[in-house]
Amino acid sequence: MELPARFDHPAWTASIATVVSYGLGLLGLFVLLFVLPFAFFLLV
């Protein structure tokens, strides 16, 4: 799929990559700080 020329700038790629990596980091921290302890206390 070809993007329009106005979205073909490297700044768009960098901003999308920043948002995705920030979201993955937040998801990882959520799992580490909330899901794993909750699962641990359910099993104990």
C-alpha positions in Angstrom: 0.0 0.0 0.0 1.5 3.3 -1.1 1.2 6.2 1.4 0.4 9.7 0.1 3.5 11.9 -0.3 2.6 14.0 2.7 3.0 10.9 5.0 6.3 9.8 3.4 8.5 11.9 5.6 10.9 10.2 8.1 9.3 12.2 10.9 6.1 10.3 10.5 7.9 7.0 10.7 9.8 8.2 13.8 6.6 9.4 15.5 4.7 6.2 14.8 7.7 4.1 16.1 7.9 6.3 19.2 4.2 5.8 20.0 4.4 2.0 19.4 7.5 1.5 21.5 6.1 3.7 24.3 2.9 1.6 24.2 4.9 -1.7 24.3 6.9 -0.4 27.3 3.7 0.5 29.1 2.2 -2.9 28.4 5.4 -4.6 29.7 5.4 -2.6 32.9 1.7 -3.3 33.4 2.3 -7.0 33.0 5.4 -6.9 35.3 3.8 -4.8 38.0 0.1 -5.9 38.0 -0.5 -9.1 36.1 2.4 -11.2 37.4 1.9 -10.3 41.1 -1.9 -10.9 40.7 -1.3 -14.3 39.1 1.3 -15.1 41.8 -1.1 -14.4 44.7 -3.9 -16.4 43.0 -1.6 -19.4 42.8 -0.3 -19.2 46.4 
